[in-house]
């Protein structure tokens, strides 16, 4: 793909998200979502691999279905209320729109397409799908937050956190593991919509920082499976060590940055007298923590049999992205700034 076409796609992707985030009219938001989908499809299919073609088709069908549901619900809402404002939605249309946005985000139980799409895409495209593509749907949820049914949001958030951890236990592909990690983190993030707007922004920011650091590390070391992760130590010991710390931060272990949103979310749930939900969320995060620790174990403490492809990796210099250093530092050292970020 030529640099001109690539820059046009990136510009279109950024513009479509900004259109959705800045709109107060359902038709404008729908146009932004459709443009967003059409911009990411050439990036997914760029490698011309059959698996990439399959991933692009799955992504297109899912996003088109979700966008059609949003257009149907917004039209129904305009017929019932007489306006197209995002801030004024009826209860029935809010339920349909919430389901469509959950489908776009890949939240459980509408999550089956998400790991398959990330597995068929490249690391950089998977990073975009896991981070930037979340912003527009989450903005719509943020705008209709006052009309969302809290019990449904809490239930879907807990289900996503639980299923994202359980399904990651038997995975060996790093992109699928990161996809299920994203589902689990989205579960925590959705719950914050009913707690605090500042906490939602903080959780989303920290999630994007941690996910970006992990995907960039996996892309640099070219590790696509757990077996390949065991051979990265001879290639770049320092980067492998920081990958392990980033994995621990994704798991939410103190004193790393990933502990911050979980700490604040559980504290807010306790303040709202939702102790049972807080305990259930803490227990649901244990399977996720287990496969993060397993990834760190394979990365630093094992040396599996080398294949021909990975046997001579140590001979080549690892190209480092300057932005990776800053991202990993933010992934590990932001916990002392919790009070300043939360307020």
N, C-alpha and C positions, 0 to 999 in steps of 0.2 A: 504494500500500500504506500502510495507516494506521500511525502510529508505534507503536501497541500491538502490532500483529501483527509489525512489524519487530523490536521489542525482544524479543518472544517467540522469534522465529527466531534472533536473535543469542544469546539465553540458552540456547536448546536446542543451538545449535551449540557453544557453549563447554562446556556440561555434558556433551555426548556425547564430546567430545575428552578431557575430564578423566576421565570414566568409563573410557575405554579406557586412558588413561595410568596410572591407579591400580589397574587390575584385575590379578589373578594367576590368573583363571579364564577359560578360553577362551570360555565362553558369555557372560560379562559383557563381555569385549572385543568379541565379535561384536555384542552388543546396542548397545554404544557406536558401533561402526562403522555399523550400520544407521541409528541415530538421527542420526548425523552426515550421512549421505547424504540422508535425508529432510528435514533442516533446510536444506541448501544448495539443494535443487531449486527451491523457490519464489523464492529470490533470483536464480537463473539465469533463470527464466522470467518474471520480473517485468516486463520491458519489452514483453512480448506481441508481439515480433517473430518472424516465422517462423524466422529463424536462431537466436533464443534458444530457441524451442521445440525445434528440432533439437538444439541443444547440450544442453538438459536431458534429452532422451531418450537421447542418446549417453552422457551422464554416468551416468544411472540404470542403463542396461544394463551398462555396464562395471563400475560399483561393485557392482551386484547380483551379477554373475558372480564378481567377486573375493570378495565376502562369502560366496557359496555355496561357493566353493572352500575358504575358511578354515573354514567350519562343517563341511564334509565331512572335511577333514584333521584338525580337532580331535576330531571324533567317532571317526574311525579311530584317532587317537592314544589316546583314552580306552579304546577297545576293546583296544588292544595293551598299553598300560602300566597301565591301571586307575586313572588319575587325569586330571583336567582342568587340571592346572597348566601354565601357559605355560612355566615354566622347564624342564619335563621333556617333551621331544618326541623321538620316534624319527626316524632319518634319513630315512625315506620321507615321513613327514608333514611334516618340516621343509622338504623340497624343494617339496612342493605349497604350503605356506604361503608360502615365499619367492617362488614364482611369482605367487601371488595378491597379495602385498604389492607386488611390482614392477609388477603391473598397476594397482593402486590409485595408485601413485606416478607412473605414466606413464614408467617407465624403458624404454630400448630393450632388446629389439626389440618391446616391448609399449607403444609410445608413440604410435601413430597417432591415437588419440582425443584426446590432450591439446591439441595446437594448435587443433583444430577446436572444442573446447569453450570454450577461452579466447577464440577469435575470435567466438563467438556470445554471450558474456557481456559485461556492462558492465565498465568498468575496475575499479570497486570489487570486484565479484564475482570478477573474474579475479585480483585481489590476494589475496582470501581463499583461492581455490583454490590459488594458487601458494605460499602461506605457511602459513596455519593448518591447511589440510587435509592438509599433509604430516606434522603432528606425531604423529597417532595411528598411522598405519602405521609411521613410523620408530621409535616407541616399541616396537611389537611386534618389529621387527627388532632393536632394542637388547636386548630381553629374551631373545630366542633366539640372541643373538650367539655364544654358546659352541658351539652346534650347527650354525652356518651353514657350508657348504662354502666355504673361502676362495678356491679357484680360480674357482668360479662367480661369487662376489661380485666378484673382481677383473676377470673377463671382462665381466660386465654393466656394471660401472662404467666400464671403458675404452670399451665399445661405446656407452654413453650419452654420454660426453664427446665421442666422435668423431662420432656421428650428429647430436647436438645442434648441433655446429658446422657440419657439412656442409649440413644441411637449412636452416640459417639464411642461407646465402649468397644464395639467390634469392628471399627473402621481402621484401615491401614493406609488409606490415601490422605495425604495432608490437606488437600483442597476440600475433601468431604468433611474432614475433622474441623476445619475452619468454618465450613458452612454450618455445621451443627453447633459449633461454638457461637456463631452469629445468631442462630435461632434462640439459643439459651439467653444470650445477652439481650436480644430484642424482647424476650419475656420480662426481664427485669425492667427494661426501659418502658414498656407499655404500662407497667404498674405505676411508674412514677407520674403518669399523666393525671392520675387521681390524687396525687400527693402534693406536688409542688411544680410550678413551671420552671423555677430556677434549677431544681433538682433534675428535671428532664433534660434541660440544656447541658448541665454538667455531666450527666450520665452519657449522653450522646457524644459529647466532645471527647471524653475519656475512652469510650468505645472505639471511636474513629482513630484516635492516636494509637491505641494498643493493636488494633487490627492492621493498621497501616504498617506499623513496625514489624509485625509478624509476617505479613505477606511480602514485604520488601526483603526481609531476611531469607525467606524461603526462595524468593526469586533469584537472589544473588548466589545462594549455595546450590540452586537447581535441585532441590530435594522435593520429590513428588510422593514418596512413600516413606514408611517408617524405617525400612531397611537402608534407604539412602541417607536418612538422617544420622545413622550410626557411623557413616563414613565422612562426615563433615569436619571432624576434629582435626584430621591431618591437613585439611584444606585451609581452614581458618580457625584456629583455637579461640581467639578473642571474640569473633563473631558468633561462634558456637556457644560460648559462655553467655553472651548477651541474649542469644535466642532462648537459652534455658531460663534466664531471669524474666524475659518477656512472657514466656509461657506461665511462669509462676504468677506474674502480674495479671494475666488473663484469667487465671484461676481465682484471683481475689485474695491472695495471701498477703498479710501485712509483713513488712512495712512498705510494700510496693503500691504504686498508683492504683492498680485494679481493686484494692481493698476499699478505696474511698467511696465509690458509688454504692457498693453493697452495705457498707457501714451506715451511710446516710439513709439509704432506703429502709433498712431494718429498723433504724432509730425512728424514722417517720412512721412506720407501721406500728411500732410500739406506742408512740405518742397518740395515734388514732385508735388505740385499743384493739388493733388487729393482730393480736399475739399469735393466734393459730396460723394465720397466713404467713407471718414472719418466720415462724418455726418451720412451716412447710417449705418456704422458699430456701431457707438455709439448708434443709435436708436435701432439697432438689439440686442444690449446687454441688453436692458431694460427688455424684457421678462425673460431672464436668471436671471437677478438680482431679479426679482419678485419671482421666485420659490426658489431662495436661501434664500431670506428674509422669505418666507413662511416656509421653513425648520427650520430656526432659531426661528421663532415664535412658531412652534410646539414643538421645543426642550426645550425652556426656559420659555415660557409664558402660556402654556396650561397644563392641567392635564386631559386627556381623561379618560373614564371609564376603569379601569384595568381589564384585563382578567386573567384567572387562570395562564397562562404562565408568565405573567409579574407582578403579584401581589406581589410575594415574592423575586423579584430580589434584593431588598435592603439587604436581609439577607446574600448574598454571596459577598465575596471580589472580586473586579474587577481586573483581572490580567493585569498589565501595561507592555507594551513593552518599554524597555529603549530607543529604537530608536525613539519612538513616541514623546518624549519630545523635542529632537533635531529637528525633522521634523516640529513640530508645531511652535517652536521658529523661524525657518527659514520661515515658512509660514506667520508669522505675523510681523517680525522685519527686513526684508531685504530692505525695501524702502530707508532708509538713505544711503545704499551702492549702490544705483542705478548708480551713476557716475562711480564707480570703476568697477562694473559688465559690464556696457555697453561699456567701453573702454578697 
